[in-house]
Amino acid sequence: MLTYETPISTQAIQWKCVESKTESRRLHYGRFVVSPFKRGQVSTVGIAMRRASLEEVQGTSITCARFHGVLHEYSTITGIQETIHDVLVNLKEIAPRSDSNDVKEAVSSVTGPKEVTAGDTSLPPSVKAIDDSQYIVTITQPISVNIELKIEKGCGYRIENSGECRGGEFPVDAVSMPVRNVNYSVHLFGSGRAMRETPFIEVWTNGSPTPDEAIGEASKKLIDLPTPSLHVKREDVSYLYAGGDENYSASAGSSSRSYDVNELERKFPKNTFIDQLELPARAFNCLKKAKIHTIADSLNYSREDSSKIKSFGQKSVDQVSKALWEHFAMELPRNELSQ
């Protein structure tokens, strides 16, 4: 019997911020290193972290603005340089930061002539503007302008239905995507079977949240995602059994047929595609050309039969045997005459 010992790392995964800087008021940068990972794990973590950071991290934005005495988005107000539509576009760019998940209200009450910015807005204690200099509107005459604002937290891009707002209220198409970009790179250290991977993850945000806060929130979202599966009871799972030429689904409402769960668990690895073996390209391509697509297909070949596959030498046979043992505690059979 083939025996392979797989080294097990007992070192905990650690995150460390190696660089942090504020490139501008609305562009914050952070660089993080995470280690150690087994070879092949970093790509999985890197892709998941990138998507979670870009899509799942909450941002704060202005979602509605109210102007007294204004009935139409393209109306103009005497003494104001911009149309209402232009003001709404400027409000869309404002990047607030909120410590509350509740809807908050704010007001911008200014007497002109004056160039109005985010710093002129009276915000609740739990909300602050990341950049007070962000432009809103220019008042060209000595008049008072009052703009009532609604501030909310959310994820992604939200298009509001203007029909839901009352007279004088105009929705703002909120962009709640505070993470501007995420990159990651993979670096190897060690040698042989002790080789490990270390990813460097770069994050750019608008300052709400900071890069380290964004990484923390994205990590929590990823951790929470599979948590319900930890509490699944065996009797709650619907199994799909593929045997012979028939497909059976053990789900409610279908024709009943019982299966031994342990039997299904033994069958599962055999129906797994050989991609999961993480074979070298040469061995993988040879198996594919021989129409060996699953673990079950590969186990139909003995070591001796496998070595007869075109361009598939003894080295490739050993690689497949090793991968089968490390991933599924299985091994290629031997011909009886060779045992």
Secondary structure, 3 states (H helix, E strand, C coil): CCCCCCCCCCCCCEEEEEEEEEEECCEEEEEEEEECEECCHHHHHHHHHHHHHHHCCCEEEEEEEEECCCCCCCCECCCECCEHHHHHHHHHCCCEEECCCCCEEEEEEEECCEEEEHHHEECCCCEEECCCCCEEEEECCCCEEEEEEEEEEECEEECCCHHHCCCCEEECCEEECCEEEEEEEEEEECCHHHCEEEEEEEEEECCCCCHHHHHHHHHHHHHHCCHHHHHCCHHHCCCEEEECCEEEECCCCCCCCCCCHHHHHHHHHHHCEHHHHCCCHHHHHHHHHCCCCEHHHHHCCCHHHHCCCCCCCHHHHHHHHHHHHHHHCCCCCCCHHHC
